[in-house]
C-alpha cells in the first residue's frame, strides 16, 4: 500500500488568551486532551512530560469544552 498522508497531520488547539503552543515540545508540563483511539491519542501517549487526558467521546466539541472549562491546556 501507499500512504496518503505523510508527516505529522496533528493540530494543537489552545485558547487565544494563553501563550501559543506550536510544537509538541511546547506541551511539556501541560495537560493535553485527545479523543481516545484516534491518531492523536496514539501519538501523544508516546510523548514524555505531558499529562494526557483521553476523552471517550469522538466529538471535537468535547475537547474545546475541556479547554474552555480549564481542564486542559491543549487539545490535539
C-alpha positions in Angstrom: 0.0 0.0 0.0 1.0 3.6 -0.4 0.4 6.2 2.4 -1.9 9.1 1.5 -0.6 11.3 4.3 3.0 11.9 5.3 4.5 14.0 8.0 2.6 15.0 11.2 -1.2 15.6 10.5 -1.9 16.7 14.1 -3.1 20.1 15.1 -2.6 21.7 18.6 -5.5 23.8 19.8 -5.3 26.2 22.7 -7.1 29.2 23.9 -6.1 32.5 22.3 -5.5 34.3 25.7 -2.7 31.8 26.5 0.8 31.6 25.2 0.8 29.9 21.8 1.6 26.2 21.6 3.1 25.5 18.2 5.2 22.4 18.7 4.9 19.1 20.7 7.8 20.3 22.8 5.6 23.3 24.0 3.3 20.7 25.6 5.8 19.6 28.2 4.3 20.0 31.6 0.8 20.7 30.2 -2.5 18.9 30.4 -3.4 17.7 26.9 -6.8 16.3 25.8 -7.2 13.8 23.0 -10.1 11.7 21.6 -9.5 8.2 22.7 -8.5 5.7 20.0 -7.5 8.3 17.4 -4.1 9.1 15.9 -3.6 12.0 18.3 -4.1 9.5 21.2 -1.5 7.1 19.9 1.0 9.8 19.1 0.6 11.8 22.3 0.7 8.7 24.5 4.4 8.3 23.4 5.3 11.9 24.4 7.1 12.3 27.7 6.3 15.1 30.2 2.7 15.7 29.4 -0.5 14.9 31.4 -2.6 13.1 28.8 -6.4 13.0 29.3 -8.4 10.8 26.9 -11.9 11.7 26.1 -14.2 8.7 25.4 -16.3 10.9 23.0 -15.2 11.4 19.4 -16.7 14.9 19.4 -14.3 17.8 18.8 -16.6 20.0 20.8 -15.8 18.0 24.0 -12.1 18.8 23.5 -13.0 22.5 23.1 -15.2 22.4 26.2 -12.3 20.9 28.2 -10.1 23.9 27.1 -12.8 26.4 28.0 -13.5 24.9 31.4 -9.8 24.9 32.3 -9.5 21.1 32.4 -6.8 21.2 29.8 -4.1 23.4 28.3 -4.3 22.0 24.8 -6.4 19.7 22.6 -4.7 17.7 19.9 
